[in-house]
Amino acid sequence: MAKERTPPELREGTRSGILASIEHDVERRGGRTAQLLAAAGAIGVAGAVGLTLLLSGHPFGHHPPWHVLVFTAVWVGLLVVSLALVFLEVRTPSLPLARAAAVGILGLGLAGVCGAACPDPHFLTWWSSTAAGRSLAAAGGLALSALCFGLVTSFFLAAAAAFLALGGERRVPVRPLLPAAMLLLLLAPGIALQSIGTSLGAFSSWLLAAAGGAYAGVASGIRLRSLLGPRALR
């Protein structure tokens, strides 16, 4: 018995249907991508405005005001890129960029809240006026004081951000290095701005401490979340 062949009209109809479905899916995804990119830009600009308002009280006695404008512009770019990574859920098999960026954004947001609550716009100056800060500065200079301040603050920010951002069921565990690097990248402009007028040693110590504290904090946040389980925040 001869094998029946598929009619050409049916083959062409199936082919046209598949191509139309693919085209529709591409158009839909393209529109959604455009919307997400627009949302990332809008929220990034809103965050930049918030950072500008936070820094508007920054004292300019020891450096020109354009420093704040430059560092705020850097923050705008970093925020928009980070938000785009989160909204578009950008990732590779080995690099969970979206989840790492979420940790950085949450950590920066927490830093902004803490900065708004700080009684002195110069955080390091405020820290140096406390009993602990004065004792450390007397023992090892401003560099040692900045080292301890950066380590403690970045550890707290990283642990809280990792605990909140890296939870959820059915999620592949994330290693601490990439989220810690994202957080450090977003904190670095603020550390640089706050370090103007001090010394290279103080800036280097603060930045190094922020790197170590961010890594340890992210690792601790991931560990704490795994111990409490996926229903920790329910």
C-alpha positions in Angstrom: 0.0 0.0 0.0 1.5 3.3 -1.0 2.3 5.7 1.8 0.0 8.7 1.8 1.7 12.1 1.4 0.7 15.2 3.3 -1.2 17.6 1.0 0.9 20.7 0.1 -1.9 23.0 1.4 -1.7 21.4 4.8 2.1 21.6 5.0 2.0 25.3 3.9 -0.8 26.1 6.4 1.2 24.4 9.2 4.3 26.3 8.3 2.5 29.6 8.1 0.9 29.0 11.5 4.2 28.3 13.1 5.9 31.3 11.6 3.0 33.5 12.6 3.1 32.2 16.1 6.9 32.9 16.4 6.4 36.4 14.9 3.7 37.2 17.4 5.8 35.9 20.3 8.8 38.0 19.2 6.6 41.1 19.0 5.0 40.4 22.4 8.4 39.8 24.0 9.9 42.9 22.3 7.1 45.1 23.7 7.5 43.7 27.2 11.2 44.2 27.0 10.7 47.8 26.0 8.3 48.3 28.9 10.7 46.8 31.4 13.6 48.9 30.1 11.4 52.0 30.4 10.5 51.0 33.9 14.1 50.4 34.8 15.0 53.9 33.5 12.2 55.6 35.3 12.9 53.9 38.6 16.6 54.5 38.1 16.0 58.2 37.6 13.7 58.3 40.7 16.4 56.6 42.7 19.0 59.1 41.4 16.7 62.0 42.5 16.5 60.4 45.9 20.2 60.1 46.2 20.6 63.7 45.1 18.2 64.8 47.8 20.1 62.7 50.3 23.3 64.3 49.3 21.9 67.8 49.1 22.9 68.5 52.7 26.5 67.3 52.1 28.9 70.0 53.4 31.0 71.5 50.6 33.5 73.3 52.7 36.5 71.0 51.8 35.6 70.3 48.1 33.6 71.8 45.3 29.9 70.9 44.8 30.5 69.4 41.4 31.9 66.4 43.2 28.4 65.5 44.3 27.1 66.0 40.7 29.7 63.7 39.3 29.1 60.9 41.8 25.4 61.2 41.5 25.7 60.8 37.7 27.7 57.7 38.2 25.0 56.4 40.5 22.4 57.1 37.9 24.2 54.9 35.4 24.8 52.1 37.8 21.2 52.1 39.1 19.7 52.0 35.6 21.9 49.1 34.5 21.3 47.2 37.8 17.5 47.7 37.5 17.6 46.6 33.9 19.4 43.4 34.9 16.7 42.7 37.6 13.7 43.5 35.5 14.9 41.6 32.4 16.0 38.7 34.7 19.4 38.6 32.9 21.4 35.5 33.8 23.7 32.9 32.4 24.2 29.3 33.5 27.0 30.4 35.8 26.2 34.1 36.5 22.9 35.0 38.2 23.2 38.6 37.3 19.6 39.6 38.0 19.6 38.2 41.6 23.1 39.6 42.3 21.9 43.1 41.1 18.9 42.8 43.3 21.2 42.4 46.3 23.1 45.5 45.3 20.0 47.6 44.9 18.5 46.5 48.2 21.8 47.1 50.0 22.1 50.6 48.4 18.5 51.3 49.5 19.2 50.3 53.1 22.4 52.4 53.0 20.3 55.4 51.9 17.8 54.8 54.8 20.7 54.6 57.2 22.3 57.7 55.7 19.1 59.7 56.0 18.9 58.7 59.7 22.6 59.6 60.4 22.9 62.9 62.3 25.9 64.0 60.2 26.0 64.0 56.4 29.7 63.0 56.7 29.2 59.4 58.0 32.9 58.9 58.8 33.0 62.2 60.7 30.0 61.1 62.8 31.6 57.7 63.4 34.9 59.4 64.5 33.0 61.4 67.0 31.6 58.3 68.8 33.5 56.7 71.6 34.3 53.6 69.5 35.5 55.7 66.6 37.7 57.9 68.7 39.3 54.9 70.4 40.1 53.3 67.1 41.4 56.5 65.6 43.6 57.0 68.6 44.9 53.5 68.4 45.6 53.2 64.7 44.6 56.5 63.0 41.7 57.3 60.7 42.5 54.4 58.4 41.8 51.8 61.2 38.6 53.7 62.2 37.4 53.7 58.6 38.3 50.0 58.3 36.1 49.0 61.2 33.3 51.3 60.2 33.2 50.0 56.6 33.4 46.4 57.8 30.5 46.6 60.2 28.2 48.7 58.0 28.8 46.7 54.8 28.3 43.4 56.6 24.9 44.6 58.0 23.8 45.9 54.6 24.9 42.8 52.7 23.4 40.3 55.2 20.0 42.1 55.2 19.9 42.5 51.4 21.0 38.9 50.7 18.4 37.6 53.2 15.6 39.5 51.5 16.7 39.1 47.8 18.1 35.6 47.6 15.2 33.6 49.1 12.3 31.8 47.5 11.5 28.3 46.6 12.8 26.4 43.6 15.8 28.7 43.3 19.3 27.6 42.6 21.7 28.7 45.5 23.8 31.7 44.7 27.5 32.0 45.6 28.3 35.2 47.6 31.0 36.6 45.3 28.8 38.1 42.5 26.2 39.7 44.8 28.9 41.1 47.0 30.6 42.6 44.0 27.4 44.2 42.8 26.8 45.7 46.2 30.4 47.0 46.4 30.0 48.5 43.0 26.9 50.5 44.0 28.4 51.5 47.4 31.8 52.6 45.9 30.7 56.1 44.6 29.4 57.0 48.1 32.5 55.7 49.8 34.6 57.8 47.4 32.5 60.9 48.0 32.6 60.5 51.7 36.4 60.0 51.7 37.2 63.2 49.9 39.2 65.4 52.2 40.5 62.5 54.4 43.4 60.5 53.1 44.1 57.8 50.6 44.7 55.4 53.4 41.3 56.0 54.9 39.6 55.6 51.5 41.5 52.4 50.7 40.7 51.0 54.2 37.0 51.8 53.9 36.8 50.3 50.4 38.7 47.2 51.3 36.5 46.7 54.4 33.4 47.2 52.4 34.5 44.5 50.0 35.2 42.0 52.9 32.1 43.0 54.8 29.9 42.6 51.7 31.2 39.1 51.0 30.9 38.0 54.6 27.4 39.6 54.9 26.1 38.0 51.7 27.4 34.6 52.8 25.8 35.1 56.2 22.5 36.2 54.7 22.4 33.2 52.4 23.2 30.9 55.2 20.6 32.4 57.6 17.9 32.1 54.9 18.8 28.5 54.2 18.6 27.7 57.9 15.2 29.4 58.3 13.8 27.9 55.2 11.7 29.3 52.3 8.8 30.2 54.6 11.0 32.5 56.7 9.2 35.7 55.6 5.7 34.2 55.4 
